[in-house]
Amino acid sequence: MTVILHALWMLCALGAVVFAAAAAPRVGHVGVMTIAYAVASALSGPARPPDPEFAGVLAASGALVYLFRPRHAWIAAMAGGALAGMLAGLLVIMGAPGPVAVPLVAALVAGTVWLARARPVFAPETLREEGLLIICLLGLGVAVLPSVLDGWQAAANLNVRVEPGATQTIPLWTLTILMLSSLLGAAYSLWSRR
């Protein structure tokens, strides 16, 4: 399992839930999301794994459309359905049987829609907007990650010394930046809710 697949899985899982909560108030948006889910789950799987760059750009653009052009929120619902379908394909790639993965993801999305409709405190507007902002940033990160890793691999290939058994690790500065930004985001979230 590669870093790219982990990041893509996280984006698809988080995107499916957040977009489902955002689409829940309108029946038409839920319908668009369902159609996109059916198409994407049929098109992704072990034979055709989801493209991280496409998924990242789709998630980021869907989140931006919902945040800045809410009258076109059906586009965001379509992006959420596509991410949910890609999540089902990723579960199959990870070893889950197809007849189990597709209904499992569908139940996750349906449960989110039901909870968002039945309990307004489950996903208030501010929480959905923050989730969409996170989806946008994570989507851009997932879209750029394959190119960055290819660049690191090219730089490693240019290295004159070849060490047998060397593994590719994530640099410490990258992990430090990720942890620091996560901690700052959590601190801001706690501070802003006082």
BAPAMAR-787496 format. One line per field, with one value per residue: x, z, y of N, C-alpha, C, O in turn. Coordinates in steps of 0.1 Angstrom, whole numbers, padded with zeros to 4 digits. Layout:
N
nu = c(X|...)
nw = c(Z|...)
nv = c(Y|...)
cau = c(X|...)
caw = c(Z|...)
cav = c(Y|...)
cu = c(X|...)
cw = c(Z|...)
cv = c(Y|...)
ou = c(X|...)
ow = c(Z|...)
ov = c(Y|...)
This chain:
194
nu = c(0008|0007|0018|0003|-0021|-0031|-0035|-0054|-0075|-0082|-0090|-0112|-0129|-0134|-0144|-0167|-0184|-0186|-0196|-0220|-0233|-0235|-0252|-0275|-0299|-0314|-0334|-0330|-0302|-0293|-0302|-0286|-0261|-0264|-0266|-0241|-0225|-0232|-0222|-0194|-0186|-0190|-0171|-0146|-0121|-0101|-0091|-0092|-0079|-0087|-0077|-0054|-0048|-0070|-0091|-0083|-0084|-0111|-0124|-0115|-0124|-0152|-0157|-0150|-0169|-0193|-0188|-0184|-0202|-0231|-0255|-0250|-0247|-0253|-0233|-0213|-0225|-0224|-0197|-0192|-0206|-0191|-0166|-0174|-0180|-0154|-0142|-0154|-0143|-0116|-0117|-0122|-0098|-0081|-0088|-0113|-0143|-0162|-0191|-0195|-0182|-0194|-0222|-0215|-0202|-0223|-0242|-0228|-0229|-0257|-0264|-0252|-0266|-0292|-0288|-0280|-0304|-0323|-0313|-0305|-0283|-0263|-0248|-0241|-0242|-0218|-0199|-0201|-0191|-0164|-0155|-0157|-0137|-0115|-0116|-0111|-0084|-0071|-0077|-0063|-0037|-0036|-0038|-0014|0005|0014|0031|0051|0062|0072|0091|0109|0117|0130|0151|0164|0171|0191|0211|0244|0254|0243|0224|0219|0187|0176|0149|0121|0113|0092|0102|0114|0108|0085|0066|0067|0057|0031|0021|0023|0006|-0018|-0021|-0022|-0046|-0064|-0061|-0070|-0096|-0107|-0103|-0119|-0144|-0150)
nw = c(0000|-0009|-0002|-0017|-0023|0003|0009|-0011|-0004|0021|0013|-0004|0014|0034|0017|0006|0029|0038|0015|0012|0036|0029|0007|0016|0024|0000|-0021|-0049|-0051|-0037|-0054|-0077|-0066|-0060|-0086|-0097|-0079|-0086|-0112|-0109|-0091|-0107|-0126|-0114|-0098|-0093|-0119|-0131|-0114|-0093|-0104|-0088|-0092|-0108|-0089|-0068|-0080|-0087|-0062|-0049|-0067|-0065|-0038|-0038|-0056|-0041|-0019|-0029|-0051|-0044|-0057|-0077|-0065|-0071|-0087|-0068|-0054|-0073|-0075|-0049|-0050|-0070|-0056|-0036|-0051|-0060|-0036|-0030|-0051|-0043|-0018|-0028|-0042|-0020|-0010|-0001|-0009|-0039|-0039|-0012|-0006|-0022|-0013|0014|0013|0002|0023|0042|0031|0028|0055|0065|0051|0061|0088|0087|0078|0097|0122|0128|0142|0137|0114|0112|0093|0095|0102|0080|0061|0070|0068|0040|0032|0042|0026|0002|0005|0011|-0013|-0032|-0022|-0026|-0054|-0061|-0050|-0064|-0084|-0069|-0055|-0077|-0085|-0063|-0065|-0090|-0083|-0065|-0082|-0096|-0079|-0072|-0056|-0049|-0026|-0014|-0005|0004|0015|0006|0023|0040|0042|0072|0076|0061|0075|0099|0091|0084|0109|0125|0111|0114|0142|0147|0133|0148|0173|0165|0158|0183|0197|0183|0189|0214)
nv = c(-0012|0021|0055|0073|0059|0056|0084|0090|0073|0083|0109|0102|0089|0109|0129|0117|0115|0142|0156|0142|0150|0177|0177|0167|0183|0187|0169|0165|0169|0148|0127|0132|0127|0100|0089|0096|0081|0055|0053|0059|0039|0017|0021|0021|0001|-0029|-0033|-0008|0015|0043|0076|0095|0123|0132|0126|0143|0169|0169|0167|0191|0211|0206|0212|0239|0249|0245|0261|0287|0291|0285|0280|0263|0239|0213|0203|0199|0179|0159|0155|0145|0121|0108|0106|0089|0066|0060|0054|0030|0014|0016|0002|-0023|-0027|-0028|-0053|-0060|-0077|-0071|-0072|-0066|-0042|-0021|-0019|-0013|0012|0027|0025|0039|0065|0069|0067|0090|0110|0105|0111|0138|0149|0141|0150|0181|0191|0174|0179|0209|0241|0255|0235|0219|0236|0240|0214|0211|0229|0216|0194|0206|0215|0190|0176|0191|0186|0158|0157|0168|0152|0127|0138|0151|0129|0115|0133|0132|0106|0107|0124|0107|0087|0100|0101|0091|0071|0038|0023|-0009|-0023|0001|0021|0040|0068|0092|0125|0141|0169|0171|0156|0171|0196|0188|0178|0201|0219|0206|0206|0234|0240|0226|0239|0265|0259|0251|0274|0293|0284|0291)
cau = c(0000|0015|0013|-0007|-0033|-0036|-0041|-0066|-0085|-0086|-0098|-0125|-0138|-0139|-0152|-0181|-0192|-0188|-0204|-0233|-0240|-0238|-0262|-0287|-0311|-0321|-0336|-0324|-0288|-0290|-0303|-0274|-0250|-0266|-0262|-0226|-0219|-0234|-0213|-0180|-0183|-0189|-0159|-0133|-0118|-0087|-0087|-0091|-0078|-0089|-0065|-0053|-0048|-0084|-0099|-0080|-0090|-0126|-0128|-0112|-0134|-0165|-0158|-0150|-0182|-0203|-0185|-0185|-0213|-0240|-0266|-0246|-0243|-0255|-0220|-0206|-0231|-0219|-0183|-0193|-0210|-0179|-0156|-0179|-0178|-0140|-0139|-0158|-0133|-0104|-0119|-0120|-0084|-0075|-0090|-0127|-0151|-0170|-0205|-0196|-0177|-0203|-0232|-0210|-0201|-0237|-0248|-0221|-0234|-0271|-0265|-0248|-0277|-0303|-0285|-0280|-0318|-0330|-0307|-0298|-0271|-0253|-0239|-0245|-0236|-0204|-0192|-0200|-0181|-0151|-0152|-0154|-0124|-0105|-0116|-0104|-0070|-0066|-0078|-0051|-0025|-0036|-0035|0001|0014|0021|0042|0061|0069|0080|0103|0118|0122|0140|0163|0171|0178|0203|0222|0255|0255|0231|0224|0209|0177|0171|0135|0116|0106|0088|0112|0110|0102|0071|0058|0067|0047|0017|0017|0022|-0006|-0030|-0022|-0027|-0060|-0072|-0061|-0079|-0110|-0110|-0103|-0130|-0157|-0152)
caw = c(0000|-0011|0004|-0026|-0021|0016|0008|-0019|0004|0031|0005|-0009|0025|0040|0007|0005|0040|0038|0004|0015|0045|0023|-0003|0023|0025|-0012|-0027|-0062|-0050|-0033|-0066|-0085|-0059|-0062|-0100|-0098|-0071|-0093|-0124|-0104|-0085|-0118|-0134|-0106|-0093|-0095|-0133|-0133|-0101|-0095|-0107|-0077|-0097|-0111|-0077|-0060|-0086|-0086|-0048|-0046|-0074|-0059|-0026|-0041|-0062|-0031|-0010|-0036|-0060|-0038|-0066|-0085|-0055|-0077|-0091|-0056|-0050|-0083|-0071|-0037|-0054|-0077|-0046|-0029|-0060|-0060|-0023|-0032|-0059|-0034|-0009|-0036|-0044|-0007|-0007|0002|-0020|-0045|-0034|0001|-0006|-0028|-0004|0026|0011|0000|0036|0049|0025|0032|0069|0066|0046|0070|0101|0084|0077|0109|0133|0122|0149|0133|0105|0110|0081|0097|0102|0066|0054|0074|0061|0026|0031|0044|0014|-0009|0007|0009|-0027|-0039|-0018|-0033|-0068|-0063|-0044|-0073|-0091|-0059|-0053|-0089|-0084|-0053|-0071|-0100|-0076|-0059|-0093|-0100|-0069|-0077|-0048|-0048|-0014|-0014|0005|0008|0013|0004|0035|0039|0050|0085|0074|0056|0087|0109|0086|0085|0123|0129|0106|0121|0156|0146|0129|0160|0182|0160|0160|0198|0201|0177|0194|0228)
cav = c(0000|0033|0068|0079|0052|0060|0097|0089|0066|0093|0119|0097|0086|0121|0136|0111|0119|0157|0160|0137|0159|0190|0174|0161|0191|0187|0156|0165|0168|0134|0119|0134|0120|0086|0085|0097|0070|0043|0054|0058|0025|0007|0024|0020|-0012|-0033|-0032|0006|0022|0058|0084|0105|0137|0135|0127|0155|0181|0168|0170|0205|0219|0204|0219|0253|0253|0245|0272|0300|0292|0275|0277|0252|0228|0199|0199|0194|0166|0149|0152|0136|0107|0102|0102|0077|0054|0057|0048|0016|0008|0015|-0009|-0036|-0029|-0032|-0067|-0063|-0082|-0061|-0072|-0061|-0028|-0012|-0016|-0007|0027|0032|0026|0050|0078|0070|0070|0104|0118|0104|0118|0152|0153|0139|0158|0193|0194|0164|0186|0223|0247|0259|0223|0215|0245|0237|0201|0213|0236|0206|0186|0213|0214|0177|0173|0197|0178|0145|0159|0172|0142|0118|0145|0153|0116|0112|0142|0127|0094|0111|0129|0096|0080|0107|0099|0082|0059|0030|0015|-0020|-0024|0014|0022|0054|0073|0106|0134|0146|0182|0170|0152|0182|0206|0182|0178|0215|0225|0199|0212|0248|0240|0221|0250|0275|0254|0252|0289|0300|0279|0296)
cu = c(0009|0009|0002|-0020|-0039|-0042|-0053|-0077|-0091|-0095|-0112|-0135|-0143|-0147|-0166|-0190|-0196|-0198|-0218|-0240|-0243|-0250|-0275|-0299|-0320|-0322|-0329|-0309|-0284|-0292|-0291|-0262|-0251|-0262|-0247|-0219|-0220|-0224|-0198|-0177|-0183|-0176|-0146|-0133|-0104|-0082|-0085|-0091|-0081|-0076|-0065|-0054|-0062|-0092|-0096|-0086|-0105|-0131|-0126|-0122|-0148|-0167|-0158|-0163|-0193|-0201|-0188|-0196|-0224|-0252|-0263|-0241|-0245|-0242|-0212|-0212|-0226|-0205|-0183|-0197|-0198|-0169|-0161|-0177|-0163|-0136|-0143|-0148|-0120|-0105|-0117|-0105|-0077|-0079|-0105|-0134|-0160|-0184|-0206|-0192|-0187|-0215|-0227|-0208|-0214|-0244|-0241|-0227|-0249|-0273|-0261|-0260|-0289|-0300|-0285|-0295|-0325|-0326|-0299|-0284|-0260|-0243|-0244|-0237|-0222|-0195|-0190|-0190|-0167|-0146|-0149|-0141|-0113|-0104|-0109|-0089|-0064|-0067|-0066|-0038|-0024|-0033|-0020|0010|0021|0033|0054|0069|0077|0092|0113|0125|0133|0152|0171|0178|0190|0214|0232|0256|0242|0233|0214|0200|0172|0156|0132|0108|0102|0097|0106|0103|0088|0062|0057|0056|0033|0012|0014|0009|-0019|-0032|-0027|-0041|-0069|-0073|-0070|-0093|-0115|-0112|-0115|-0143|-0159|-0164)
cw = c(0000|-0004|-0004|-0024|-0008|0015|0000|-0012|0014|0024|0001|0003|0032|0030|0006|0017|0040|0027|0006|0025|0039|0013|0004|0023|0012|-0018|-0041|-0061|-0045|-0045|-0075|-0079|-0061|-0076|-0102|-0090|-0079|-0105|-0119|-0098|-0096|-0126|-0127|-0100|-0095|-0109|-0137|-0120|-0103|-0096|-0095|-0081|-0101|-0099|-0069|-0066|-0085|-0072|-0045|-0054|-0069|-0047|-0029|-0048|-0051|-0022|-0017|-0046|-0055|-0047|-0075|-0076|-0061|-0082|-0080|-0052|-0060|-0079|-0059|-0041|-0062|-0067|-0038|-0037|-0060|-0047|-0024|-0040|-0051|-0024|-0016|-0038|-0031|-0003|-0003|-0010|-0026|-0040|-0019|0001|-0011|-0019|0009|0024|0009|0013|0044|0044|0029|0046|0072|0062|0056|0083|0098|0083|0090|0121|0127|0129|0145|0124|0102|0098|0083|0097|0088|0058|0057|0068|0047|0023|0033|0032|0003|-0007|0005|-0005|-0035|-0035|-0025|-0048|-0071|-0059|-0054|-0080|-0081|-0056|-0065|-0089|-0074|-0058|-0082|-0094|-0070|-0070|-0098|-0090|-0074|-0069|-0048|-0036|-0015|-0003|0010|0005|0012|0016|0032|0048|0063|0084|0070|0068|0097|0104|0087|0100|0128|0124|0112|0135|0156|0142|0140|0170|0178|0162|0174|0202|0196|0182|0209|0230)
cv = c(0012|0045|0074|0072|0055|0074|0098|0083|0076|0104|0114|0094|0099|0129|0130|0115|0134|0161|0154|0146|0173|0188|0170|0170|0190|0173|0155|0163|0153|0124|0120|0127|0105|0081|0085|0085|0057|0042|0052|0045|0015|0009|0022|0006|-0016|-0032|-0017|0014|0037|0066|0095|0120|0141|0136|0139|0168|0181|0172|0185|0214|0218|0212|0234|0258|0254|0257|0286|0302|0282|0272|0266|0240|0214|0194|0193|0180|0155|0145|0143|0122|0100|0098|0090|0064|0050|0050|0033|0008|0006|0004|-0023|-0038|-0033|-0046|-0070|-0068|-0071|-0060|-0067|-0046|-0018|-0009|-0009|0008|0033|0034|0037|0064|0079|0073|0085|0113|0117|0112|0133|0157|0152|0147|0170|0196|0184|0171|0200|0229|0250|0246|0218|0223|0243|0223|0203|0221|0226|0197|0193|0212|0200|0172|0179|0190|0164|0146|0162|0160|0132|0125|0148|0140|0112|0120|0137|0114|0097|0116|0117|0088|0087|0106|0089|0070|0051|0021|0004|-0020|-0010|0015|0037|0058|0088|0114|0139|0160|0181|0166|0163|0192|0201|0182|0192|0222|0219|0205|0226|0249|0235|0232|0261|0271|0255|0266|0296|0295|0283|0304)
ou = c(0018|-0002|-0008|-0031|-0052|-0053|-0063|-0089|-0103|-0105|-0122|-0146|-0155|-0157|-0176|-0201|-0207|-0207|-0228|-0252|-0254|-0258|-0286|-0310|-0332|-0312|-0324|-0303|-0274|-0285|-0287|-0254|-0241|-0256|-0241|-0209|-0211|-0218|-0191|-0166|-0176|-0171|-0135|-0143|-0096|-0070|-0076|-0101|-0078|-0066|-0074|-0060|-0067|-0100|-0105|-0091|-0111|-0140|-0135|-0127|-0155|-0178|-0166|-0168|-0201|-0210|-0193|-0200|-0226|-0258|-0272|-0232|-0240|-0239|-0205|-0204|-0224|-0201|-0175|-0191|-0196|-0163|-0153|-0174|-0160|-0127|-0136|-0144|-0113|-0096|-0112|-0100|-0067|-0073|-0108|-0132|-0166|-0190|-0217|-0198|-0189|-0218|-0235|-0212|-0216|-0251|-0248|-0230|-0253|-0281|-0268|-0263|-0295|-0309|-0289|-0297|-0333|-0334|-0288|-0276|-0248|-0231|-0250|-0227|-0214|-0184|-0179|-0182|-0158|-0135|-0140|-0134|-0103|-0093|-0101|-0082|-0053|-0058|-0061|-0029|-0014|-0026|-0015|0021|0033|0044|0065|0081|0088|0103|0125|0136|0143|0163|0183|0188|0200|0226|0228|0257|0231|0242|0202|0204|0165|0151|0139|0098|0107|0100|0094|0094|0080|0051|0046|0049|0024|0001|0004|0002|-0029|-0043|-0035|-0049|-0079|-0083|-0078|-0102|-0126|-0121|-0121|-0153|-0169|-0167)
ow = c(0009|0000|0001|-0024|-0006|0021|0003|-0013|0015|0029|0003|0002|0034|0034|0005|0015|0043|0029|0002|0024|0042|0011|-0003|0021|0013|-0020|-0044|-0069|-0050|-0046|-0081|-0086|-0062|-0078|-0108|-0095|-0080|-0108|-0125|-0100|-0095|-0132|-0133|-0096|-0099|-0112|-0145|-0116|-0114|-0090|-0094|-0074|-0097|-0098|-0064|-0059|-0083|-0071|-0039|-0049|-0069|-0045|-0022|-0045|-0051|-0017|-0010|-0049|-0062|-0046|-0081|-0080|-0055|-0083|-0081|-0048|-0056|-0080|-0058|-0035|-0060|-0068|-0035|-0032|-0061|-0047|-0019|-0036|-0052|-0021|-0010|-0038|-0032|0007|-0001|-0022|-0018|-0038|-0015|0009|-0005|-0017|0016|0033|0013|0015|0051|0052|0033|0050|0080|0069|0059|0088|0107|0087|0094|0129|0123|0124|0149|0125|0092|0094|0074|0092|0084|0050|0049|0064|0041|0013|0026|0028|-0005|-0017|0000|-0010|-0043|-0043|-0029|-0054|-0081|-0064|-0052|-0082|-0085|-0056|-0064|-0093|-0077|-0056|-0083|-0098|-0070|-0068|-0103|-0093|-0079|-0075|-0047|-0035|-0017|0009|0020|-0005|0016|0019|0024|0059|0064|0092|0073|0069|0103|0112|0091|0102|0135|0131|0114|0139|0164|0147|0142|0176|0186|0165|0177|0210|0203|0180|0215|0241)
ov = c(0014|0045|0079|0079|0056|0076|0105|0088|0077|0108|0121|0097|0101|0135|0138|0118|0137|0169|0160|0148|0178|0198|0170|0164|0192|0167|0144|0156|0148|0115|0110|0121|0098|0071|0076|0080|0049|0032|0044|0040|0005|-0001|0021|0000|-0008|-0029|-0014|0019|0042|0062|0102|0128|0152|0145|0145|0176|0191|0179|0192|0224|0227|0218|0242|0269|0263|0264|0295|0313|0272|0261|0260|0233|0205|0182|0183|0171|0144|0134|0133|0113|0088|0087|0081|0054|0038|0042|0025|-0003|-0004|-0003|-0032|-0049|-0040|-0051|-0082|-0063|-0063|-0050|-0064|-0038|-0008|0003|-0002|0016|0045|0044|0044|0073|0090|0081|0091|0123|0127|0119|0141|0169|0161|0151|0168|0202|0186|0169|0203|0224|0248|0247|0213|0218|0243|0222|0196|0218|0226|0193|0186|0210|0198|0165|0172|0188|0160|0138|0158|0159|0130|0119|0147|0140|0106|0116|0137|0112|0090|0113|0117|0082|0080|0110|0078|0059|0057|0013|0006|-0017|-0010|0010|0046|0052|0095|0111|0141|0163|0190|0171|0165|0197|0208|0186|0195|0228|0226|0208|0230|0257|0241|0234|0267|0279|0259|0269|0304|0302|0279|0308)
